[in-house]
Amino acid sequence: MTKTIDPADWPDELRPVVECMNELLEVPSGRRRYDAAAIKREPCIAALDLLRGLEDGPVPLPRVVPTAQGGIELHWDGENGDVVLDFDPAKPEEFGFVVAVEAWRGAPACVPLARMLSWIDLGEEGA
């Protein structure tokens, strides 16, 4: 099985994310002096599955950030806060999230991702 992800298997709008993930998948372990694990393919596939399956409106493409454990995080950074989804290689079918949004206070526990992203005001970059 190849370690890279075939862009043809994913919607065209996700191609920049797939390309970024493929670049990260080529980086060996021990990157950047942190003795970090090499990025695993499974968390990348789980993140792409989530992005492809979103039904709550158009969602801007995230930044893809590697983790020291071999997973990835999807980051959306806005004027009013940030949303981070963390895909751990030990449990790629699950993800954790961090929302640092001023408007989050008092919000319901279940909020569509597109709505959360609208709260952080991604501006022109995220549009």
N, C-alpha and C positions, 0 to 999 in steps of 0.2 A: 504494500500500500504506500502510495506516495504521501509525503508529508505536506505538500502544498495543496491548495484548494483550487479546483477548476472554476474560473470565473463564469464559464458557460453554464454551470449548474445553478446560477443565481440570477435574480433579476438585474437588468442593466443598471438600475439606479443604485445597486449595492456594489457595483464594480470597484469604486474607489476604496471601499472598506475591505473587499476581498484582496485587492492589490496590497494594501497596507498590511493585512494579516499575513499574506505570503512573504512579504519582506521580513516580518518579525519571525516567521517560522524558519527562515534560513539562518537566523542568528544563533550561534552555538551557546551552550551553557557557559556561565562565568562572565557574561557580558557586563560591561561597565564597572569592572572591579567589585561587583557586589556578590560574586559567587552565585548568581541567580541561575535558576533552572532554565533550560531551553523551553520555549513556548510550545505547548502541546496543541495538537490539531483539534481535539475534542471540544475545548472551550470556545475555540473560534467557530466551529460548526454550530454549537449551541447558541452563540450570540447571533450568528447569521440567521438561524432558524427563527429566533425571536424577532429580529428586524423584519424578516420577510413576512411573518405572521401577524404583524401589527394591523389591527383593524380600527384603531381609534383615530384615524386621520393621518395626514402626511406628517412624517417625523423627519427632521433634518438629520443628516448623517453625523454620527458621533466621531470624536477622535478615538483611536484605538491605542491603549496604553498597556504595555506588558507588565506583569507582576513578577516578583522575585520567585514565586512558587511555580511558575510556568503557565499561569493563566493570563487572562486579559481583562481589562476594564474598558467599558464604553463610557466616554465622558462627553457631556454637553455642558459647556460653560457659558453662562449668560451674565448680563448686567446685574441681575437681582439674585443670583445664586447658581448652584451647580446641581446636576444630576449625574450620578455615577452608578453603573451596573457592573458588578464584579462577578466574573465567571471563573470559578476555582477548578483546576484540573482534577482534583479529587472527586468533585461532584459536578461535572459539566452540565448535567440536566437541571441543576438549580442555579440560581444567581442571587447575590445579595445586592442591596441598593442603599445608596446614601443620597439623601436629598437635603441640600442646604439652601433653602428657599425662604425668603421672608414671608411670602404668602402662604406657606405650608401650615403655619400656626392655625389651629382650629379647623383645618381642612378634614374632610372625611378620610378614613383609612384607605379606601380603595379609589384611586384617582387614575384615569387613563394617562399613559405616558405623554401623549401629545398635549394634554392639558398641563401636566407638570412642566413640560418644556416651555409652554407659553408663559408660565409664571416667571421663568428665569430670564426672559427677554433676550433671546439669542441674537437679536439684531440682524444685520445684513449677512454676516458670516453663516448663520444657521438657517437662513431663509431658503 
